[in-house]
Amino acid sequence: MKAQTKITFLGTGTSQGVPIIGCGCKVCKSTDPRDKRLRSSVLVETEGKTFIIDTGPDFRQQMLRSEVNDITAVLFTHEHKDHVAGLDDIRPFNFKYNRHIEVYAEERVQESLKKEFAYIFAENKYPGIPQINMRLIENKEFFIEGVKIIPIRAYHHQLPIFGFRIHDFAYLTDVKTVPEKEKVKLTELDLLILTCLRKEEHISHMNLDEALTFIKEINPRQTYLTHLGHRFGLHIEEEKNLPAGVNIAYDELRIIV
């Protein structure tokens, strides 16, 4: 029997979020809650386990808003600030359950975290700091408490990053290109969550045309676009222009696959 997976979009915005500070465009001024986007992150619940992919600057707010009570593990796609800045806020889970949180990242990302959060890794630890166990991942499948995770190597401009596949769901954010040999890991998907910053060309993110071309090639059953900037457009206007099977994600959207 296929395991059921529940996905919650904790945030669907770009590095600045939406609205952007000081911007008066129609998207930033929109009153539609679907146009209010925290920094991108997802909650994945499957087989009784709870995984967070990326802990951006809005992590605390996202945990409170979605009433997340426990975390099995955190997986990091890459080290940019909008994906790691909230790591300190795993502390309540430490305190509540009196245990460390498992954090999975490749070596380069781990080294960045050790610099960014040096106090967490200091030899003489300050009382009350986050308690984490760093777990090294490479470009090969691994298991977290029996759940198989398949990393997908992709590129954010020239920066190697990881997407992740869990069962028949895959998450790819901050992606510009995906090597051909990695695309074979994305066959027979029930759900693909894919970065789509805006309509215009961008150096390090897929734009809408690139995302739609990639979706057509991978051919998932359903796709939701995420990591959206204010220049993408209003949800209510842009959603109706997308092909069948492609939708725009929004914060707090929940999907079961």
RAUR-V143556 format. One record per residue. SS is DSSP state (a for helix, b for strand, c for the rest). PHI is phi in radians with two decimals (NA if undefined). PSI is psi in whole degrees, 0 to 359 (999 if undefined). Layout:
# RAUR-V143556
((SS & PHI & PSI) (SS & PHI & PSI))
This chain:
# RAUR-V143556
((c & NA & 132) (c & -1.22 & 134) (c & -1.19 & 138) (c & -1.48 & 138) (b & -2.19 & 129) (b & -1.88 & 128) (b & -1.96 & 129) (b & -2.06 & 124) (b & -1.38 & 105) (b & -1.31 & 326) (b & -2.74 & 147) (c & -2.31 & 14) (b & -1.71 & 170) (c & -1.37 & 189) (c & -1.08 & 333) (c & -1.63 & 353) (c & 1.23 & 174) (b & -2.37 & 125) (c & -1.27 & 158) (c & -1.57 & 141) (c & -0.94 & 128) (c & 1.39 & 0) (c & -1.60 & 139) (c & -1.96 & 18) (c & -1.20 & 167) (c & -1.14 & 331) (c & -1.27 & 314) (c & -1.16 & 334) (c & -1.63 & 359) (c & -1.06 & 143) (c & -1.70 & 359) (c & -1.26 & 121) (a & -1.04 & 338) (a & -1.24 & 346) (a & -1.68 & 4) (c & -1.71 & 109) (b & -2.15 & 117) (c & -1.36 & 172) (b & -1.13 & 147) (c & -1.17 & 133) (b & -2.95 & 153) (b & -2.32 & 151) (b & -1.85 & 128) (b & -2.11 & 121) (b & -2.07 & 120) (b & -2.74 & 144) (c & 0.91 & 35) (c & 1.33 & 10) (b & -1.97 & 154) (b & -2.22 & 118) (b & -2.03 & 141) (b & -1.94 & 129) (b & -1.80 & 108) (c & 1.34 & 139) (c & -2.16 & 83) (c & -1.32 & 188) (c & -1.08 & 339) (c & -1.68 & 13) (a & -0.97 & 312) (a & -1.02 & 311) (a & -1.06 & 320) (a & -1.14 & 319) (a & -1.11 & 319) (a & -1.20 & 315) (a & -1.11 & 320) (c & -1.60 & 2) (c & 0.93 & 50) (c & -1.43 & 122) (c & -1.81 & 345) (c & -2.77 & 156) (c & -2.32 & 130) (c & -1.38 & 316) (b & -2.85 & 158) (b & -1.96 & 134) (b & -2.03 & 134) (c & -1.89 & 133) (c & -1.37 & 319) (c & -2.93 & 181) (c & -1.71 & 4) (c & -1.12 & 149) (a & -0.97 & 321) (a & -1.25 & 0) (a & -2.07 & 350) (a & -2.25 & 348) (c & -1.07 & 338) (c & -1.59 & 10) (a & -0.98 & 326) (a & -1.00 & 332) (a & -1.42 & 14) (a & -1.40 & 353) (a & -0.96 & 319) (a & -1.00 & 328) (a & -1.22 & 323) (a & -1.01 & 310) (a & -1.17 & 319) (a & -1.18 & 319) (a & -1.90 & 358) (c & 0.94 & 49) (c & -2.67 & 161) (c & -1.31 & 157) (b & -1.79 & 134) (b & -1.39 & 128) (b & -2.16 & 123) (b & -1.93 & 125) (b & -2.78 & 155) (c & -1.32 & 169) (a & -1.01 & 315) (a & -1.07 & 320) (a & -1.20 & 321) (a & -1.06 & 317) (a & -1.12 & 323) (a & -1.15 & 318) (a & -1.10 & 323) (a & -1.16 & 331) (a & -1.39 & 315) (a & -1.16 & 322) (c & -2.11 & 54) (a & -0.97 & 326) (a & -1.14 & 333) (a & -1.17 & 326) (a & -1.81 & 4) (c & -1.09 & 149) (c & -1.12 & 316) (c & -1.73 & 101) (c & -1.47 & 134) (c & -1.27 & 141) (c & -1.05 & 137) (c & 1.53 & 4) (c & -1.27 & 162) (c & -1.02 & 141) (c & -1.90 & 112) (b & -2.32 & 152) (b & -1.92 & 117) (b & -1.43 & 128) (b & -2.07 & 124) (b & -1.39 & 132) (c & -2.10 & 150) (c & -2.19 & 184) (c & -1.45 & 62) (c & -2.70 & 153) (c & -1.07 & 150) (b & -2.52 & 172) (b & -2.19 & 140) (b & -2.10 & 108) (c & 0.87 & 44) (c & 1.56 & 352) (b & -1.65 & 124) (b & -1.38 & 131) (b & -2.06 & 128) (b & -1.96 & 111) (b & -1.21 & 144) (b & -2.07 & 112) (b & -1.30 & 128) (b & -2.46 & 177) (b & -2.28 & 131) (b & -1.82 & 89) (c & 1.06 & 246) (c & -1.81 & 2) (b & -1.48 & 121) (b & -1.23 & 130) (b & -2.31 & 173) (b & -2.06 & 134) (b & -1.69 & 175) (b & -2.43 & 141) (b & -1.97 & 130) (b & -2.24 & 115) (c & 0.97 & 235) (c & -1.84 & 31) (b & -2.16 & 139) (b & -2.36 & 146) (b & -2.18 & 120) (b & -2.30 & 106) (c & -2.09 & 158) (c & 0.99 & 40) (c & -1.90 & 135) (c & -1.87 & 316) (b & -2.42 & 154) (c & -2.28 & 122) (c & -1.05 & 151) (a & -0.99 & 320) (a & -1.17 & 340) (a & -1.50 & 336) (a & -1.13 & 335) (a & -1.15 & 342) (a & -1.37 & 355) (a & -1.95 & 19) (c & -1.38 & 153) (c & 0.96 & 45) (c & -1.50 & 137) (c & -1.41 & 327) (b & -2.53 & 129) (b & -2.07 & 129) (b & -1.88 & 123) (b & -2.32 & 138) (b & -1.07 & 144) (c & -2.78 & 88) (c & -1.14 & 313) (c & -2.90 & 187) (c & -1.54 & 327) (c & -1.32 & 157) (c & -1.01 & 144) (c & -2.43 & 147) (c & -1.21 & 331) (c & -2.24 & 1) (c & -2.28 & 148) (c & -1.12 & 138) (c & -1.59 & 185) (a & -1.10 & 314) (a & -1.06 & 317) (a & -1.14 & 319) (a & -1.11 & 316) (a & -1.17 & 324) (a & -1.12 & 317) (a & -1.12 & 317) (a & -1.07 & 317) (a & -1.08 & 323) (a & -1.23 & 316) (a & -1.33 & 324) (c & 1.05 & 53) (c & -1.26 & 162) (c & -1.23 & 327) (c & -2.56 & 141) (b & -2.30 & 140) (b & -2.12 & 133) (b & -1.55 & 138) (b & -2.42 & 183) (c & 0.95 & 50) (b & -1.60 & 138) (c & -1.68 & 171) (a & -1.17 & 339) (a & -1.39 & 355) (a & -1.20 & 322) (c & 2.14 & 175) (c & -1.27 & 139) (a & -0.96 & 311) (a & -1.11 & 331) (a & -1.51 & 319) (a & -1.41 & 332) (a & -1.03 & 319) (a & -1.29 & 348) (a & -1.60 & 356) (c & -1.52 & 153) (c & -1.21 & 165) (c & -1.01 & 138) (c & 1.54 & 358) (b & -2.11 & 129) (b & -2.35 & 166) (b & -1.69 & 125) (c & -1.29 & 161) (c & -2.59 & 158) (c & -1.02 & 136) (c & 1.36 & 3) (c & -1.13 & 136) (b & -2.12 & 134) (b & -2.30 & 139) (b & -1.99 & 128) (c & -2.17 & 999))
